[in-house]
Amino acid sequence: MKHTTFKDAYGVLQQHAQTLRDQQEPNIDDLLKIVEESVAAFKVCQARIDAVEKALEKELGHGGAAAEAAASPAQDEPPF
Protein backbone atom coordinates (compact mmCIF):
# COMPACT_ATOMS: atom_id res chain seq x y z
CA MET A 1 0.00 0.00 0.00
CA LYS A 2 1.58 3.25 -1.10
CA HIS A 3 0.57 6.82 -0.39
CA THR A 4 -3.12 6.75 0.42
CA THR A 5 -5.68 8.58 2.48
CA PHE A 6 -6.80 7.87 6.01
CA LYS A 7 -10.22 6.93 4.67
CA ASP A 8 -8.75 4.39 2.22
CA ALA A 9 -6.45 2.87 4.84
CA TYR A 10 -9.25 2.68 7.41
CA GLY A 11 -11.42 1.00 4.80
CA VAL A 12 -8.73 -1.65 4.29
CA LEU A 13 -8.66 -2.31 8.04
CA GLN A 14 -12.44 -2.60 8.18
CA GLN A 15 -12.52 -4.91 5.17
CA HIS A 16 -9.86 -7.22 6.58
CA ALA A 17 -11.52 -7.29 10.00
CA GLN A 18 -14.82 -8.28 8.38
CA THR A 19 -13.09 -10.95 6.28
CA LEU A 20 -11.55 -12.47 9.40
CA ARG A 21 -14.84 -12.33 11.31
CA ASP A 22 -16.73 -14.02 8.46
CA GLN A 23 -14.36 -16.98 8.18
CA GLN A 24 -15.51 -20.22 9.73
CA GLU A 25 -11.90 -21.38 9.89
CA PRO A 26 -8.73 -19.38 9.22
CA ASN A 27 -7.50 -19.28 5.64
CA ILE A 28 -3.77 -19.49 6.28
CA ASP A 29 -2.95 -18.97 2.60
CA ASP A 30 -4.45 -15.45 2.69
CA LEU A 31 -3.46 -14.57 6.24
CA LEU A 32 0.04 -13.25 5.45
CA LYS A 33 -1.34 -10.89 2.79
CA ILE A 34 -4.07 -9.69 5.15
CA VAL A 35 -1.57 -9.05 7.94
CA GLU A 36 0.88 -7.20 5.66
CA GLU A 37 -1.84 -5.00 4.17
CA SER A 38 -3.35 -4.35 7.60
CA VAL A 39 -0.01 -3.31 9.09
CA ALA A 40 0.62 -0.94 6.18
CA ALA A 41 -2.89 0.52 6.49
CA PHE A 42 -2.48 0.91 10.26
CA LYS A 43 0.78 2.84 9.72
CA VAL A 44 -0.97 5.22 7.31
CA CYS A 45 -3.80 5.79 9.80
CA GLN A 46 -1.38 6.28 12.70
CA ALA A 47 0.70 8.77 10.69
CA ARG A 48 -2.41 10.81 9.84
CA ILE A 49 -3.59 10.78 13.46
CA ASP A 50 -0.13 11.85 14.67
CA ALA A 51 -0.08 14.69 12.12
CA VAL A 52 -3.50 15.93 13.27
CA GLU A 53 -2.44 15.78 16.94
CA LYS A 54 0.72 17.79 16.18
CA ALA A 55 -1.27 20.36 14.22
CA LEU A 56 -3.75 20.71 17.09
CA GLU A 57 -0.96 21.08 19.63
CA LYS A 58 0.64 23.74 17.46
CA GLU A 59 -2.60 25.67 17.02
CA LEU A 60 -3.82 25.33 20.60
CA GLY A 61 -0.44 25.56 22.26
CA HIS A 62 1.04 23.02 24.64
CA GLY A 63 -0.30 24.72 27.76
CA GLY A 64 -3.17 26.68 26.26
CA ALA A 65 -6.36 27.46 28.14
CA ALA A 66 -8.36 24.90 26.16
CA ALA A 67 -5.91 22.13 26.96
CA GLU A 68 -5.82 23.06 30.66
CA ALA A 69 -9.62 23.21 30.86
CA ALA A 70 -9.92 19.78 29.29
CA ALA A 71 -7.31 18.31 31.62
CA SER A 72 -8.67 19.66 34.91
CA PRO A 73 -12.20 19.18 36.29
CA ALA A 74 -14.43 22.18 36.81
CA GLN A 75 -14.36 23.61 40.34
CA ASP A 76 -18.14 23.28 40.73
CA GLU A 77 -18.13 19.57 39.99
CA PRO A 78 -17.22 16.88 42.54
CA PRO A 79 -13.90 15.13 41.86
CA PHE A 80 -15.55 11.72 41.27
C-alpha positions as CSV (number, residue, x, y, z in Angstrom):
1,M,0.0,0.0,0.0
2,K,1.6,3.2,-1.1
3,H,0.6,6.8,-0.4
4,T,-3.1,6.7,0.4
5,T,-5.7,8.6,2.5
6,F,-6.8,7.9,6.0
7,K,-10.2,6.9,4.7
8,D,-8.8,4.4,2.2
9,A,-6.4,2.9,4.8
10,Y,-9.2,2.7,7.4
11,G,-11.4,1.0,4.8
12,V,-8.7,-1.7,4.3
13,L,-8.7,-2.3,8.0
14,Q,-12.4,-2.6,8.2
15,Q,-12.5,-4.9,5.2
16,H,-9.9,-7.2,6.6
17,A,-11.5,-7.3,10.0
18,Q,-14.8,-8.3,8.4
19,T,-13.1,-10.9,6.3
20,L,-11.5,-12.5,9.4
21,R,-14.8,-12.3,11.3
22,D,-16.7,-14.0,8.5
23,Q,-14.4,-17.0,8.2
24,Q,-15.5,-20.2,9.7
25,E,-11.9,-21.4,9.9
26,P,-8.7,-19.4,9.2
27,N,-7.5,-19.3,5.6
28,I,-3.8,-19.5,6.3
29,D,-3.0,-19.0,2.6
30,D,-4.4,-15.4,2.7
31,L,-3.5,-14.6,6.2
32,L,0.0,-13.3,5.5
33,K,-1.3,-10.9,2.8
34,I,-4.1,-9.7,5.1
35,V,-1.6,-9.1,7.9
36,E,0.9,-7.2,5.7
37,E,-1.8,-5.0,4.2
38,S,-3.4,-4.4,7.6
39,V,0.0,-3.3,9.1
40,A,0.6,-0.9,6.2
41,A,-2.9,0.5,6.5
42,F,-2.5,0.9,10.3
43,K,0.8,2.8,9.7
44,V,-1.0,5.2,7.3
45,C,-3.8,5.8,9.8
46,Q,-1.4,6.3,12.7
47,A,0.7,8.8,10.7
48,R,-2.4,10.8,9.8
49,I,-3.6,10.8,13.5
50,D,-0.1,11.9,14.7
51,A,-0.1,14.7,12.1
52,V,-3.5,15.9,13.3
53,E,-2.4,15.8,16.9
54,K,0.7,17.8,16.2
55,A,-1.3,20.4,14.2
56,L,-3.8,20.7,17.1
57,E,-1.0,21.1,19.6
58,K,0.6,23.7,17.5
59,E,-2.6,25.7,17.0
60,L,-3.8,25.3,20.6
61,G,-0.4,25.6,22.3
62,H,1.0,23.0,24.6
63,G,-0.3,24.7,27.8
64,G,-3.2,26.7,26.3
65,A,-6.4,27.5,28.1
66,A,-8.4,24.9,26.2
67,A,-5.9,22.1,27.0
68,E,-5.8,23.1,30.7
69,A,-9.6,23.2,30.9
70,A,-9.9,19.8,29.3
71,A,-7.3,18.3,31.6
72,S,-8.7,19.7,34.9
73,P,-12.2,19.2,36.3
74,A,-14.4,22.2,36.8
75,Q,-14.4,23.6,40.3
76,D,-18.1,23.3,40.7
77,E,-18.1,19.6,40.0
78,P,-17.2,16.9,42.5
79,P,-13.9,15.1,41.9
80,F,-15.6,11.7,41.3
